Amino acid sequence: MLLVADAVTLTVLALDQAFSDFEGVVTWLSGAESDREEVHQATGMIMMQLGVSVEEALLRLRARAFTQGRTATQVARAIIERTIDLRDD
């Protein structure tokens, strides 16, 4: 499942480079890999809060980032700081 998510991520990044006129197309992806520790910590918190697998938790974090036009790291920080609670979804 994560391999598919990574493949989609790389495809979207390539499309963003190809169509650079469309600003913000992948805002939610930029920096997603730069702070892995925070993303992993938030993923663990989501797993415990929702009782889901690690894959599901990471997908939910990425989905929230996508829908809010934020990076995965920004959403992870908000989850760690408890300003976002995915139980409300």
N, C-alpha and C positions, 0 to 999 in steps of 0.2 A: 504494500500500500504506500509506504513512504517513497519507494522508488518511483512510483507513478506521480506522486506529489512533486518530487524533485524534477522529474522530466517535464511536467507542466510548468513548473517554476522557470526552468531554463528556457522553455519555449516562449513564455511570456516575456522574459527578459530580452530574448533575441528579437521578438516583435517590437518591443519598446525601442530598441536600438534602430530597427529598420524604419519605424514610424516616429521618429523623435519629435515631429510637429505636435503630437498628441501628448501634451504635458500631463503628468500625473497618472498615466495609465497603470504604472506599477508602483505607485507610492507605497502601497501596503507591503511590497516586497523589499524595498530598499532597506538595507541594513539588517535583513532578517537573519543573516548568518554571522553578523559582527559580534553579537552579544549572546552567544549560545547559552551561557550559564543562566542568564535571566529567563530565556525561553524555556530551558529545561526545568527551572524551578517553578515557573508558572504552569508548565505542563503537568508537573507533579501535583500542584495544588488543584488543578482542574480535575485530575484523575480522582483525587480524594473527595472533592466536593460533589462530583457527579457520578462517581462509581463507574467510570468508563476506562477503557484501555488507553495505553499511552498514545496509540495511533489516533484514536478518536479525540483524545484531549488536544493533541497537536493540531488536528484538523479543525477543531472548534476555535482554537486560538487564531489560526490562520484565517478562518472564515470571518471572525470578528474583525481582524485587521483589514481584510478586504472590504467588508461592508462599511467600515468607518473611514476608509481611505487613509489608514495609518499603517505604520510598519509593525511587523510581528513583535519587534523589541519594545515599541511603545505600548502595545497592548499587554505584553508580558509584564512590563513595569507597573502598569495600572492594576493588573491582577495581583501582583506581589504587594502593592501598596493598598490593596483592597478597595480601590475606587471603582473597579469593575468586578461584578460577580456574575459569572455565567449561569448560575442557578436561576437567574431572572429570565433567561431566554425561553 
